[in-house]
Amino acid sequence: MQFRAGKKSQNDVSIQEPIDSDKDGNSLTLNDVVADTFDVHEDYERKEETEALYRVVNRLSGRERQIVIMRYGLSGTQPLTQQQVADILRISRSYVSRIEKKALEELRAMMRKGASAGKG
């Protein structure tokens, strides 16, 4: 019975278990070599920036919003080329380009306006 119980956990690895040693001969554990890059403040800022972007994108006209979402892969979608967007919407690639350019100019203006409104 004990052998069976041990066999189930035979592939388990502890993050405190030595896996190698450094140049000085000190033991390195998995915990030592796995990067801990999660920064709560940075994650919160990114979330706020994302929410601000979605707020301004939602202020675009329907066609502009649709093209920006498809082109840049917003809302969890894959980014598409202008030609792919054109094929889906049954319009020319150059028309997609013009609409996208106009939409990006509007987004920049809205973001600048929002940034300047936040100061003061």
Secondary structure, DSSP 4 states (H G I P E B T S, - for coil): -HHHHHHHTTT---TTSEEEE-TTS-EEEHHHHS-----HHHHHHHHHHHHHHHHHHTTS-HHHHHHHHHHHT-TTPPP--HHHHHHHHTS-HHHHHHHHHHHHHHHHHHHHHHHHHH--
